[in-house]
Amino acid sequence: MPGLNIRKDDEVEVLAGKDRGKRGRVVRVWPGESKVMIEGVNQVKRHEKIRAAQGRAGTQGGIITKEMPIHVSNVGLVCPTCKRPRRVGWDTDPDGTKYRVCRICNGRFDKS
């Protein structure tokens, strides 16, 4: 399985689906399932029961809005230079460390 080009705390834009055009920060990544969870995107409503506390605080019942994962093919990494969703390439420093770059402007995604 190839590695994902999207990591936690990256800024991404949704390219397809009901939230197309929305931007957010990646909260969690599931590389094995090729899914990411984005802050404020793909929110759904779930009906939750009231649960009694068992060792810690119980959950409050009612209709709860929560975020769900989205497939990585439906999001694009936002380039820090162009400020648009772009494809990701890889380059290496002279010391041998790899880093992610924008395919259009060669802007660097990784902080250095």
Steps between C-alpha positions, in 0.01 A plus 500: 500500500651834400532768768262792516607848400264655755597520866350624825472882531518553120254743342285327238207586274215264419488430125186283479185431698247704695770717660684581176704820530528497878844526658614365830781355707563125505424369848571129451632271226425131434767394246381138482149609401615805296276729704546831679288694748480873436395763751149631420450285188270201434287558808212263567228485764469192721240411760677400821357335809573631846763273656567471870845596623735203540824626646481833317234742382207345312387621159217742460216376282328668209591590145876545474691649205837339438763483228552186295803391295524582131695309234840647421425509125229760567736754658790706369793632697505882497835643387636762745634708209216481241220469761322247274456122522787337316654163430799400709849411384809402696849648499815448706737733681875467445520326839257231377175597677184477290234769500170568322476763226223653289498359144415843354714758682749274686384658829603297801222344714724386786621761743875552496 
